[in-house]
Amino acid sequence: MGHNEMDEPRSTNPLTYGLVDNHPTITAVYKEQLLNEKSIGSTRIQSYS
């Protein structure tokens, strides 16, 4: 089931967009990875936010 350009995609495909909306941003994922690898400290990483 698709949608045309005038439809709100969250209405026509709520399950998929619900997953997307609840997924962390790539920035949050990358920050977590850097912290877990101890590549950067938490003080330093906050300065980039």
N, C-alpha and C positions, 0 to 999 in steps of 0.2 A: 504494500500500500504506500503510495507516494503522496506528494503534495505539489501543488503548483506554486509559483513564486508569490502569489498573494496570500497563501495560507501561512498561519503561524505554525512552524514545524513542531513546536512542543504540543500543539493540539492534535496533530495528525500522527505523531510518533513519540508519545510521552515516555515510553520505557527507555528508548535510546537516549533521549535528551535528558532524562532524569539521571542516567548513568554519567553522562558528560558533565552535567551541572555539579554532580557530587564528587567528581574526580579532582584531585589536587592539580594545581597549575604546574607547568613544567618548571617554573622558577622554584616553587616549593619543593618539588621532587629533587631538583639539582642541588639546592641548598642542603637538604637532608643527606644526600649522597656525599657532598663535600665534608659535612660535619662527621658522618660515620667513618669516612676515610681518614679523618683528622688532617685533611688537606688545608683546612682553614679553621680558625677559632670562632666561637660564637660571637665574640665582641666584634671581630672584623667583619663577619658576615652580616651583622645587623647594620653596619655602616653602608652596605650596598642596598638596603631596602628602601 
